[in-house]
Amino acid sequence: MLSIFLGVVGPWQIIIIVALILLLFGGKKIPELMRGLGSGIREFKDAAKDPNEKKPENTEKSEIETSK
């Protein structure tokens, strides 16, 4: 499926899409969007590994709060 998509979209179309994204969101907002996308993908992969196993959330925050 991906090879079909890549066959239709050429390098000029990709450049135009990237330029439009830069115009819409600006250079400062894109790293934040990518960071959010990366964390979402990581959470999805963690949830897909073992749905029965739950890991403690925000362990760093709880350790910091208990040390105060």
mmCIF file of the N, C-alpha and C atoms, coordinates in Angstrom:
data_MODEL
# 
_entry.id   MODEL 
# 
loop_
_atom_site.group_PDB 
_atom_site.id 
_atom_site.type_symbol 
_atom_site.label_atom_id 
_atom_site.label_alt_id 
_atom_site.label_comp_id 
_atom_site.label_asym_id 
_atom_site.label_entity_id 
_atom_site.label_seq_id 
_atom_site.pdbx_PDB_ins_code 
_atom_site.Cartn_x 
_atom_site.Cartn_y 
_atom_site.Cartn_z 
_atom_site.occupancy 
_atom_site.B_iso_or_equiv 
_atom_site.pdbx_formal_charge 
_atom_site.auth_seq_id 
_atom_site.auth_comp_id 
_atom_site.auth_asym_id 
_atom_site.auth_atom_id 
_atom_site.pdbx_PDB_model_num 
ATOM 1   N N  . MET A 1 1  ? 0.828  -1.194 0.000  1.00 0.00 ? 1  MET A N  1 
ATOM 2   C CA . MET A 1 1  ? 0.000  0.000  0.000  1.00 0.00 ? 1  MET A CA 1 
ATOM 3   C C  . MET A 1 1  ? 0.867  1.251  0.000  1.00 0.00 ? 1  MET A C  1 
ATOM 4   N N  . LEU A 1 2  ? 1.927  1.237  0.809  1.00 0.00 ? 2  LEU A N  1 
ATOM 5   C CA . LEU A 1 2  ? 2.815  2.388  0.875  1.00 0.00 ? 2  LEU A CA 1 
ATOM 6   C C  . LEU A 1 2  ? 3.527  2.608  -0.453 1.00 0.00 ? 2  LEU A C  1 
ATOM 7   N N  . SER A 1 3  ? 3.904  1.521  -1.138 1.00 0.00 ? 3  SER A N  1 
ATOM 8   C CA . SER A 1 3  ? 4.592  1.670  -2.416 1.00 0.00 ? 3  SER A CA 1 
ATOM 9   C C  . SER A 1 3  ? 3.677  2.298  -3.463 1.00 0.00 ? 3  SER A C  1 
ATOM 10  N N  . ILE A 1 4  ? 2.389  2.050  -3.373 1.00 0.00 ? 4  ILE A N  1 
ATOM 11  C CA . ILE A 1 4  ? 1.448  2.666  -4.299 1.00 0.00 ? 4  ILE A CA 1 
ATOM 12  C C  . ILE A 1 4  ? 1.387  4.169  -4.039 1.00 0.00 ? 4  ILE A C  1 
ATOM 13  N N  . PHE A 1 5  ? 1.328  4.538  -2.762 1.00 0.00 ? 5  PHE A N  1 
ATOM 14  C CA . PHE A 1 5  ? 1.284  5.955  -2.392 1.00 0.00 ? 5  PHE A CA 1 
ATOM 15  C C  . PHE A 1 5  ? 2.546  6.667  -2.835 1.00 0.00 ? 5  PHE A C  1 
ATOM 16  N N  . LEU A 1 6  ? 3.701  6.044  -2.624 1.00 0.00 ? 6  LEU A N  1 
ATOM 17  C CA . LEU A 1 6  ? 4.962  6.687  -2.992 1.00 0.00 ? 6  LEU A CA 1 
ATOM 18  C C  . LEU A 1 6  ? 5.120  6.783  -4.508 1.00 0.00 ? 6  LEU A C  1 
ATOM 19  N N  . GLY A 1 7  ? 4.485  5.888  -5.241 1.00 0.00 ? 7  GLY A N  1 
ATOM 20  C CA . GLY A 1 7  ? 4.545  5.951  -6.688 1.00 0.00 ? 7  GLY A CA 1 
ATOM 21  C C  . GLY A 1 7  ? 3.755  7.116  -7.245 1.00 0.00 ? 7  GLY A C  1 
ATOM 22  N N  . VAL A 1 8  ? 2.699  7.527  -6.550 1.00 0.00 ? 8  VAL A N  1 
ATOM 23  C CA . VAL A 1 8  ? 1.841  8.619  -7.012 1.00 0.00 ? 8  VAL A CA 1 
ATOM 24  C C  . VAL A 1 8  ? 2.410  9.972  -6.609 1.00 0.00 ? 8  VAL A C  1 
ATOM 25  N N  . VAL A 1 9  ? 3.000  10.050 -5.441 1.00 0.00 ? 9  VAL A N  1 
ATOM 26  C CA . VAL A 1 9  ? 3.518  11.315 -4.934 1.00 0.00 ? 9  VAL A CA 1 
ATOM 27  C C  . VAL A 1 9  ? 4.990  11.437 -5.310 1.00 0.00 ? 9  VAL A C  1 
ATOM 28  N N  . GLY A 1 10 ? 5.281  12.486 -6.073 1.00 0.00 ? 10 GLY A N  1 
ATOM 29  C CA . GLY A 1 10 ? 6.651  12.717 -6.509 1.00 0.00 ? 10 GLY A CA 1 
ATOM 30  C C  . GLY A 1 10 ? 7.379  13.661 -5.583 1.00 0.00 ? 10 GLY A C  1 
ATOM 31  N N  . PRO A 1 11 ? 8.643  13.921 -5.893 1.00 0.00 ? 11 PRO A N  1 
ATOM 32  C CA . PRO A 1 11 ? 9.442  14.793 -5.025 1.00 0.00 ? 11 PRO A CA 1 
ATOM 33  C C  . PRO A 1 11 ? 8.910  16.223 -4.972 1.00 0.00 ? 11 PRO A C  1 
ATOM 34  N N  . TRP A 1 12 ? 8.363  16.746 -6.072 1.00 0.00 ? 12 TRP A N  1 
ATOM 35  C CA . TRP A 1 12 ? 7.828  18.108 -6.047 1.00 0.00 ? 12 TRP A CA 1 
ATOM 36  C C  . TRP A 1 12 ? 6.593  18.209 -5.165 1.00 0.00 ? 12 TRP A C  1 
ATOM 37  N N  . GLN A 1 13 ? 5.769  17.177 -5.186 1.00 0.00 ? 13 GLN A N  1 
ATOM 38  C CA . GLN A 1 13 ? 4.585  17.189 -4.329 1.00 0.00 ? 13 GLN A CA 1 
ATOM 39  C C  . GLN A 1 13 ? 4.979  17.156 -2.860 1.00 0.00 ? 13 GLN A C  1 
ATOM 40  N N  . ILE A 1 14 ? 6.006  16.386 -2.536 1.00 0.00 ? 14 ILE A N  1 
ATOM 41  C CA . ILE A 1 14 ? 6.479  16.321 -1.147 1.00 0.00 ? 14 ILE A CA 1 
ATOM 42  C C  . ILE A 1 14 ? 7.026  17.684 -0.714 1.00 0.00 ? 14 ILE A C  1 
ATOM 43  N N  . ILE A 1 15 ? 7.767  18.348 -1.588 1.00 0.00 ? 15 ILE A N  1 
ATOM 44  C CA . ILE A 1 15 ? 8.308  19.671 -1.274 1.00 0.00 ? 15 ILE A CA 1 
ATOM 45  C C  . ILE A 1 15 ? 7.173  20.665 -1.041 1.00 0.00 ? 15 ILE A C  1 
ATOM 46  N N  . ILE A 1 16 ? 6.141  20.607 -1.867 1.00 0.00 ? 16 ILE A N  1 
ATOM 47  C CA . ILE A 1 16 ? 4.994  21.509 -1.703 1.00 0.00 ? 16 ILE A CA 1 
ATOM 48  C C  . ILE A 1 16 ? 4.271  21.232 -0.394 1.00 0.00 ? 16 ILE A C  1 
ATOM 49  N N  . ILE A 1 17 ? 4.109  19.967 -0.040 1.00 0.00 ? 17 ILE A N  1 
ATOM 50  C CA . ILE A 1 17 ? 3.442  19.607 1.214  1.00 0.00 ? 17 ILE A CA 1 
ATOM 51  C C  . ILE A 1 17 ? 4.249  20.112 2.409  1.00 0.00 ? 17 ILE A C  1 
ATOM 52  N N  . VAL A 1 18 ? 5.562  19.936 2.382  1.00 0.00 ? 18 VAL A N  1 
ATOM 53  C CA . VAL A 1 18 ? 6.420  20.405 3.476  1.00 0.00 ? 18 VAL A CA 1 
ATOM 54  C C  . VAL A 1 18 ? 6.353  21.928 3.577  1.00 0.00 ? 18 VAL A C  1 
ATOM 55  N N  . ALA A 1 19 ? 6.352  22.620 2.441  1.00 0.00 ? 19 ALA A N  1 
ATOM 56  C CA . ALA A 1 19 ? 6.270  24.083 2.457  1.00 0.00 ? 19 ALA A CA 1 
ATOM 57  C C  . ALA A 1 19 ? 4.936  24.547 3.042  1.00 0.00 ? 19 ALA A C  1 
ATOM 58  N N  . LEU A 1 20 ? 3.858  23.877 2.689  1.00 0.00 ? 20 LEU A N  1 
ATOM 59  C CA . LEU A 1 20 ? 2.550  24.230 3.246  1.00 0.00 ? 20 LEU A CA 1 
ATOM 60  C C  . LEU A 1 20 ? 2.498  24.009 4.756  1.00 0.00 ? 20 LEU A C  1 
ATOM 61  N N  . ILE A 1 21 ? 3.093  22.920 5.218  1.00 0.00 ? 21 ILE A N  1 
ATOM 62  C CA . ILE A 1 21 ? 3.129  22.648 6.657  1.00 0.00 ? 21 ILE A CA 1 
ATOM 63  C C  . ILE A 1 21 ? 3.931  23.737 7.367  1.00 0.00 ? 21 ILE A C  1 
ATOM 64  N N  . LEU A 1 22 ? 5.053  24.141 6.782  1.00 0.00 ? 22 LEU A N  1 
ATOM 65  C CA . LEU A 1 22 ? 5.850  25.218 7.379  1.00 0.00 ? 22 LEU A CA 1 
ATOM 66  C C  . LEU A 1 22 ? 5.073  26.532 7.425  1.00 0.00 ? 22 LEU A C  1 
ATOM 67  N N  . LEU A 1 23 ? 4.322  26.808 6.381  1.00 0.00 ? 23 LEU A N  1 
ATOM 68  C CA . LEU A 1 23 ? 3.540  28.041 6.362  1.00 0.00 ? 23 LEU A CA 1 
ATOM 69  C C  . LEU A 1 23 ? 2.399  28.005 7.377  1.00 0.00 ? 23 LEU A C  1 
ATOM 70  N N  . LEU A 1 24 ? 1.758  26.860 7.513  1.00 0.00 ? 24 LEU A N  1 
ATOM 71  C CA . LEU A 1 24 ? 0.617  26.756 8.420  1.00 0.00 ? 24 LEU A CA 1 
ATOM 72  C C  . LEU A 1 24 ? 1.039  26.784 9.889  1.00 0.00 ? 24 LEU A C  1 
ATOM 73  N N  . PHE A 1 25 ? 2.072  26.036 10.226 1.00 0.00 ? 25 PHE A N  1 
ATOM 74  C CA . PHE A 1 25 ? 2.430  25.868 11.631 1.00 0.00 ? 25 PHE A CA 1 
ATOM 75  C C  . PHE A 1 25 ? 3.631  26.701 12.061 1.00 0.00 ? 25 PHE A C  1 
ATOM 76  N N  . GLY A 1 26 ? 4.474  27.084 11.154 1.00 0.00 ? 26 GLY A N  1 
ATOM 77  C CA . GLY A 1 26 ? 5.665  27.844 11.511 1.00 0.00 ? 26 GLY A CA 1 
ATOM 78  C C  . GLY A 1 26 ? 6.780  26.929 11.995 1.00 0.00 ? 26 GLY A C  1 
ATOM 79  N N  . GLY A 1 27 ? 7.978  27.448 11.979 1.00 0.00 ? 27 GLY A N  1 
ATOM 80  C CA . GLY A 1 27 ? 9.150  26.655 12.346 1.00 0.00 ? 27 GLY A CA 1 
ATOM 81  C C  . GLY A 1 27 ? 9.225  26.302 13.818 1.00 0.00 ? 27 GLY A C  1 
ATOM 82  N N  . LYS A 1 28 ? 8.632  27.118 14.689 1.00 0.00 ? 28 LYS A N  1 
ATOM 83  C CA . LYS A 1 28 ? 8.722  26.863 16.127 1.00 0.00 ? 28 LYS A CA 1 
ATOM 84  C C  . LYS A 1 28 ? 7.728  25.816 16.592 1.00 0.00 ? 28 LYS A C  1 
ATOM 85  N N  . LYS A 1 29 ? 6.620  25.702 15.912 1.00 0.00 ? 29 LYS A N  1 
ATOM 86  C CA . LYS A 1 29 ? 5.562  24.783 16.350 1.00 0.00 ? 29 LYS A CA 1 
ATOM 87  C C  . LYS A 1 29 ? 5.822  23.344 15.883 1.00 0.00 ? 29 LYS A C  1 
ATOM 88  N N  . ILE A 1 30 ? 6.548  23.161 14.807 1.00 0.00 ? 30 ILE A N  1 
ATOM 89  C CA . ILE A 1 30 ? 6.759  21.829 14.240 1.00 0.00 ? 30 ILE A CA 1 
ATOM 90  C C  . ILE A 1 30 ? 7.492  20.895 15.199 1.00 0.00 ? 30 ILE A C  1 
ATOM 91  N N  . PRO A 1 31 ? 8.580  21.324 15.887 1.00 0.00 ? 31 PRO A N  1 
ATOM 92  C CA . PRO A 1 31 ? 9.214  20.398 16.841 1.00 0.00 ? 31 PRO A CA 1 
ATOM 93  C C  . PRO A 1 31 ? 8.258  19.940 17.953 1.00 0.00 ? 31 PRO A C  1 
ATOM 94  N N  . GLU A 1 32 ? 7.390  20.846 18.397 1.00 0.00 ? 32 GLU A N  1 
ATOM 95  C CA . GLU A 1 32 ? 6.409  20.460 19.412 1.00 0.00 ? 32 GLU A CA 1 
ATOM 96  C C  . GLU A 1 32 ? 5.439  19.420 18.866 1.00 0.00 ? 32 GLU A C  1 
ATOM 97  N N  . LEU A 1 33 ? 5.015  19.594 17.624 1.00 0.00 ? 33 LEU A N  1 
ATOM 98  C CA . LEU A 1 33 ? 4.109  18.632 17.005 1.00 0.00 ? 33 LEU A CA 1 
ATOM 99  C C  . LEU A 1 33 ? 4.775  17.264 16.847 1.00 0.00 ? 33 LEU A C  1 
ATOM 100 N N  . MET A 1 34 ? 6.033  17.261 16.420 1.00 0.00 ? 34 MET A N  1 
ATOM 101 C CA . MET A 1 34 ? 6.755  16.005 16.243 1.00 0.00 ? 34 MET A CA 1 
ATOM 102 C C  . MET A 1 34 ? 6.998  15.312 17.582 1.00 0.00 ? 34 MET A C  1 
ATOM 103 N N  . ARG A 1 35 ? 7.282  16.097 18.620 1.00 0.00 ? 35 ARG A N  1 
ATOM 104 C CA . ARG A 1 35 ? 7.474  15.542 19.954 1.00 0.00 ? 35 ARG A CA 1 
ATOM 105 C C  . ARG A 1 35 ? 6.185  14.880 20.436 1.00 0.00 ? 35 ARG A C  1 
ATOM 106 N N  . GLY A 1 36 ? 5.070  15.541 20.215 1.00 0.00 ? 36 GLY A N  1 
ATOM 107 C CA . GLY A 1 36 ? 3.773  14.978 20.588 1.00 0.00 ? 36 GLY A CA 1 
ATOM 108 C C  . GLY A 1 36 ? 3.457  13.729 19.798 1.00 0.00 ? 36 GLY A C  1 
ATOM 109 N N  . LEU A 1 37 ? 3.783  13.740 18.519 1.00 0.00 ? 37 LEU A N  1 
ATOM 110 C CA . LEU A 1 37 ? 3.559  12.563 17.682 1.00 0.00 ? 37 LEU A CA 1 
ATOM 111 C C  . LEU A 1 37 ? 4.421  11.404 18.151 1.00 0.00 ? 37 LEU A C  1 
ATOM 112 N N  . GLY A 1 38 ? 5.668  11.682 18.475 1.00 0.00 ? 38 GLY A N  1 
ATOM 113 C CA . GLY A 1 38 ? 6.575  10.629 18.955 1.00 0.00 ? 38 GLY A CA 1 
ATOM 114 C C  . GLY A 1 38 ? 6.110  10.032 20.268 1.00 0.00 ? 38 GLY A C  1 
ATOM 115 N N  . SER A 1 39 ? 5.658  10.865 21.180 1.00 0.00 ? 39 SER A N  1 
ATOM 116 C CA . SER A 1 39 ? 5.185  10.333 22.463 1.00 0.00 ? 39 SER A CA 1 
ATOM 117 C C  . SER A 1 39 ? 3.900  9.534  22.273 1.00 0.00 ? 39 SER A C  1 
ATOM 118 N N  . GLY A 1 40 ? 3.054  9.959  21.351 1.00 0.00 ? 40 GLY A N  1 
ATOM 119 C CA . GLY A 1 40 ? 1.834  9.204  21.069 1.00 0.00 ? 40 GLY A CA 1 
ATOM 120 C C  . GLY A 1 40 ? 2.140  7.839  20.480 1.00 0.00 ? 40 GLY A C  1 
ATOM 121 N N  . ILE A 1 41 ? 3.103  7.785  19.573 1.00 0.00 ? 41 ILE A N  1 
ATOM 122 C CA . ILE A 1 41 ? 3.500  6.507  18.979 1.00 0.00 ? 41 ILE A CA 1 
ATOM 123 C C  . ILE A 1 41 ? 4.122  5.607  20.037 1.00 0.00 ? 41 ILE A C  1 
ATOM 124 N N  . ARG A 1 42 ? 4.941  6.175  20.913 1.00 0.00 ? 42 ARG A N  1 
ATOM 125 C CA . ARG A 1 42 ? 5.574  5.391  21.974 1.00 0.00 ? 42 ARG A CA 1 
ATOM 126 C C  . ARG A 1 42 ? 4.518  4.811  22.917 1.00 0.00 ? 42 ARG A C  1 
ATOM 127 N N  . GLU A 1 43 ? 3.534  5.615  23.286 1.00 0.00 ? 43 GLU A N  1 
ATOM 128 C CA . GLU A 1 43 ? 2.464  5.129  24.159 1.00 0.00 ? 43 GLU A CA 1 
ATOM 129 C C  . GLU A 1 43 ? 1.670  4.025  23.480 1.00 0.00 ? 43 GLU A C  1 
ATOM 130 N N  . PHE A 1 44 ? 1.423  4.171  22.193 1.00 0.00 ? 44 PHE A N  1 
ATOM 131 C CA . PHE A 1 44 ? 0.689  3.152  21.447 1.00 0.00 ? 44 PHE A CA 1 
ATOM 132 C C  . PHE A 1 44 ? 1.468  1.845  21.404 1.00 0.00 ? 44 PHE A C  1 
ATOM 133 N N  . LYS A 1 45 ? 2.775  1.934  21.150 1.00 0.00 ? 45 LYS A N  1 
ATOM 134 C CA . LYS A 1 45 ? 3.600  0.727  21.110 1.00 0.00 ? 45 LYS A CA 1 
ATOM 135 C C  . LYS A 1 45 ? 3.662  0.057  22.480 1.00 0.00 ? 45 LYS A C  1 
ATOM 136 N N  . ASP A 1 46 ? 3.782  0.864  23.532 1.00 0.00 ? 46 ASP A N  1 
ATOM 137 C CA . ASP A 1 46 ? 3.800  0.299  24.882 1.00 0.00 ? 46 ASP A CA 1 
ATOM 138 C C  . ASP A 1 46 ? 2.486  -0.391 25.206 1.00 0.00 ? 46 ASP A C  1 
ATOM 139 N N  . ALA A 1 47 ? 1.390  0.184  24.793 1.00 0.00 ? 47 ALA A N  1 
ATOM 140 C CA . ALA A 1 47 ? 0.080  -0.419 25.055 1.00 0.00 ? 47 ALA A CA 1 
ATOM 141 C C  . ALA A 1 47 ? -0.110 -1.677 24.222 1.00 0.00 ? 47 ALA A C  1 
ATOM 142 N N  . ALA A 1 48 ? 0.476  -1.722 23.034 1.00 0.00 ? 48 ALA A N  1 
ATOM 143 C CA . ALA A 1 48 ? 0.319  -2.876 22.163 1.00 0.00 ? 48 ALA A CA 1 
ATOM 144 C C  . ALA A 1 48 ? 1.189  -4.057 22.605 1.00 0.00 ? 48 ALA A C  1 
ATOM 145 N N  . LYS A 1 49 ? 2.257  -3.793 23.366 1.00 0.00 ? 49 LYS A N  1 
ATOM 146 C CA . LYS A 1 49 ? 3.142  -4.877 23.791 1.00 0.00 ? 49 LYS A CA 1 
ATOM 147 C C  . LYS A 1 49 ? 2.419  -5.874 24.675 1.00 0.00 ? 49 LYS A C  1 
ATOM 148 N N  . ASP A 1 50 ? 1.866  -5.412 25.765 1.00 0.00 ? 50 ASP A N  1 
ATOM 149 C CA . ASP A 1 50 ? 1.178  -6.298 26.691 1.00 0.00 ? 50 ASP A CA 1 
ATOM 150 C C  . ASP A 1 50 ? -0.011 -5.550 27.290 1.00 0.00 ? 50 ASP A C  1 
ATOM 151 N N  . PRO A 1 51 ? -1.200 -5.832 26.808 1.00 0.00 ? 51 PRO A N  1 
ATOM 152 C CA . PRO A 1 51 ? -2.356 -5.072 27.289 1.00 0.00 ? 51 PRO A CA 1 
ATOM 153 C C  . PRO A 1 51 ? -2.709 -5.364 28.748 1.00 0.00 ? 51 PRO A C  1 
ATOM 154 N N  . ASN A 1 52 ? -2.284 -6.497 29.300 1.00 0.00 ? 52 ASN A N  1 
ATOM 155 C CA . ASN A 1 52 ? -2.610 -6.835 30.682 1.00 0.00 ? 52 ASN A CA 1 
ATOM 156 C C  . ASN A 1 52 ? -1.661 -6.186 31.683 1.00 0.00 ? 52 ASN A C  1 
ATOM 157 N N  . GLU A 1 53 ? -0.471 -5.864 31.228 1.00 0.00 ? 53 GLU A N  1 
ATOM 158 C CA . GLU A 1 53 ? 0.532  -5.284 32.125 1.00 0.00 ? 53 GLU A CA 1 
ATOM 159 C C  . GLU A 1 53 ? 0.382  -3.770 32.149 1.00 0.00 ? 53 GLU A C  1 
ATOM 160 N N  . LYS A 1 54 ? 0.251  -3.217 33.341 1.00 0.00 ? 54 LYS A N  1 
ATOM 161 C CA . LYS A 1 54 ? 0.167  -1.766 33.481 1.00 0.00 ? 54 LYS A CA 1 
ATOM 162 C C  . LYS A 1 54 ? 1.395  -1.284 34.229 1.00 0.00 ? 54 LYS A C  1 
ATOM 163 N N  . LYS A 1 55 ? 2.086  -0.334 33.616 1.00 0.00 ? 55 LYS A N  1 
ATOM 164 C CA . LYS A 1 55 ? 3.250  0.216  34.292 1.00 0.00 ? 55 LYS A CA 1 
ATOM 165 C C  . LYS A 1 55 ? 2.836  1.473  35.045 1.00 0.00 ? 55 LYS A C  1 
ATOM 166 N N  . PRO A 1 56 ? 3.532  1.799  36.097 1.00 0.00 ? 56 PRO A N  1 
ATOM 167 C CA . PRO A 1 56 ? 3.175  2.999  36.859 1.00 0.00 ? 56 PRO A CA 1 
ATOM 168 C C  . PRO A 1 56 ? 3.396  4.254  36.024 1.00 0.00 ? 56 PRO A C  1 
ATOM 169 N N  . GLU A 1 57 ? 2.420  5.137  36.069 1.00 0.00 ? 57 GLU A N  1 
ATOM 170 C CA . GLU A 1 57 ? 2.516  6.368  35.296 1.00 0.00 ? 57 GLU A CA 1 
ATOM 171 C C  . GLU A 1 57 ? 3.215  7.447  36.112 1.00 0.00 ? 57 GLU A C  1 
ATOM 172 N N  . ASN A 1 58 ? 3.969  8.257  35.427 1.00 0.00 ? 58 ASN A N  1 
ATOM 173 C CA . ASN A 1 58 ? 4.655  9.406  36.032 1.00 0.00 ? 58 ASN A CA 1 
ATOM 174 C C  . ASN A 1 58 ? 5.505  9.005  37.235 1.00 0.00 ? 58 ASN A C  1 
ATOM 175 N N  . THR A 1 59 ? 6.346  8.007  37.054 1.00 0.00 ? 59 THR A N  1 
ATOM 176 C CA . THR A 1 59 ? 7.189  7.564  38.163 1.00 0.00 ? 59 THR A CA 1 
ATOM 177 C C  . THR A 1 59 ? 8.183  8.646  38.563 1.00 0.00 ? 59 THR A C  1 
ATOM 178 N N  . GLU A 1 60 ? 8.654  9.420  37.608 1.00 0.00 ? 60 GLU A N  1 
ATOM 179 C CA . GLU A 1 60 ? 9.597  10.485 37.931 1.00 0.00 ? 60 GLU A CA 1 
ATOM 180 C C  . GLU A 1 60 ? 8.931  11.548 38.785 1.00 0.00 ? 60 GLU A C  1 
ATOM 181 N N  . LYS A 1 61 ? 7.705  11.903 38.458 1.00 0.00 ? 61 LYS A N  1 
ATOM 182 C CA . LYS A 1 61 ? 7.007  12.924 39.230 1.00 0.00 ? 61 LYS A CA 1 
ATOM 183 C C  . LYS A 1 61 ? 6.739  12.442 40.651 1.00 0.00 ? 61 LYS A C  1 
ATOM 184 N N  . SER A 1 62 ? 6.357  11.164 40.796 1.00 0.00 ? 62 SER A N  1 
ATOM 185 C CA . SER A 1 62 ? 6.053  10.677 42.134 1.00 0.00 ? 62 SER A CA 1 
ATOM 186 C C  . SER A 1 62 ? 7.325  10.599 42.985 1.00 0.00 ? 62 SER A C  1 
ATOM 187 N N  . GLU A 1 63 ? 8.457  10.276 42.366 1.00 0.00 ? 63 GLU A N  1 
ATOM 188 C CA . GLU A 1 63 ? 9.713  10.240 43.108 1.00 0.00 ? 63 GLU A CA 1 
ATOM 189 C C  . GLU A 1 63 ? 10.114 11.641 43.549 1.00 0.00 ? 63 GLU A C  1 
ATOM 190 N N  . ILE A 1 64 ? 9.892  12.619 42.704 1.00 0.00 ? 64 ILE A N  1 
ATOM 191 C CA . ILE A 1 64 ? 10.242 13.996 43.045 1.00 0.00 ? 64 ILE A CA 1 
ATOM 192 C C  . ILE A 1 64 ? 9.333  14.499 44.159 1.00 0.00 ? 64 ILE A C  1 
ATOM 193 N N  . GLU A 1 65 ? 8.049  14.189 44.078 1.00 0.00 ? 65 GLU A N  1 
ATOM 194 C CA . GLU A 1 65 ? 7.103  14.655 45.082 1.00 0.00 ? 65 GLU A CA 1 
ATOM 195 C C  . GLU A 1 65 ? 7.380  14.027 46.450 1.00 0.00 ? 65 GLU A C  1 
ATOM 196 N N  . THR A 1 66 ? 7.786  12.757 46.464 1.00 0.00 ? 66 THR A N  1 
ATOM 197 C CA . THR A 1 66 ? 8.042  12.108 47.746 1.00 0.00 ? 66 THR A CA 1 
ATOM 198 C C  . THR A 1 66 ? 9.339  12.590 48.377 1.00 0.00 ? 66 THR A C  1 
ATOM 199 N N  . SER A 1 67 ? 10.274 13.087 47.564 1.00 0.00 ? 67 SER A N  1 
ATOM 200 C CA . SER A 1 67 ? 11.541 13.549 48.116 1.00 0.00 ? 67 SER A CA 1 
ATOM 201 C C  . SER A 1 67 ? 11.442 14.953 48.712 1.00 0.00 ? 67 SER A C  1 
ATOM 202 N N  . LYS A 1 68 ? 10.343 15.662 48.462 1.00 0.00 ? 68 LYS A N  1 
ATOM 203 C CA . LYS A 1 68 ? 10.197 17.031 48.994 1.00 0.00 ? 68 LYS A CA 1 
ATOM 204 C C  . LYS A 1 68 ? 9.866  17.045 50.446 1.00 0.00 ? 68 LYS A C  1 
# 
